[in-house]
Amino acid sequence: MGVEPTEVLEQWRAAGRRIPLYAAELVEGVQRDRAAIDRILGTHAEGWAVYRMAVVDRTILRVAVFEIHAGLPAAVAINEAVEAANELSTEDSGRFINGILGRIVREDVEWFAVPSGEPSGEGPVSPPSSGEPRDHRRSRPPSGPS
């Protein structure tokens, strides 16, 4: 697989790069819960093995599932995932991601009943404060006509 995502975080910190707290929590949480997240994705991605999904789509799905499990409203996580897919992946990726996340939210209620991190005692991830952008889309001016 290469370098683990948390190792990249440490390398960036060692190089003096500032990593927003929420971004670090997402990276650490997705890495920690990846086996459970991938099991859920595999169960609900009809006809798709997780390892065969496009890397960008798989990564977006993992982050969205983690965010929902951590307590972010499903509608918010799904909307952001679809936006990211439309911006960063293929023409069909937004619909693909929307379909899988919708099935997960409707059908996998039990996993979402326990906030992510609870078994390890770390508690759920909190969205960033209003002073910290959630992602690159929040810190960029809108493009195109208003």
HELIX and SHEET records of a PDB file:
HELIX    1   1 PRO A    5  ALA A   14  1                                  10    
HELIX    2   2 LEU A   21  HIS A   44  1                                  24    
HELIX    3   3 VAL A   50  ARG A   52  5                                   3    
HELIX    4   4 VAL A   55  HIS A   69  1                                  15    
HELIX    5   5 ALA A   74  LEU A   88  1                                  15    
HELIX    6   6 SER A   93  GLU A  107  1                                  15    
HELIX    7   7 VAL A  109  ALA A  113  1                                   5    
HELIX    8   8 HIS A  136  SER A  139  1                                   4    
END                                                                             
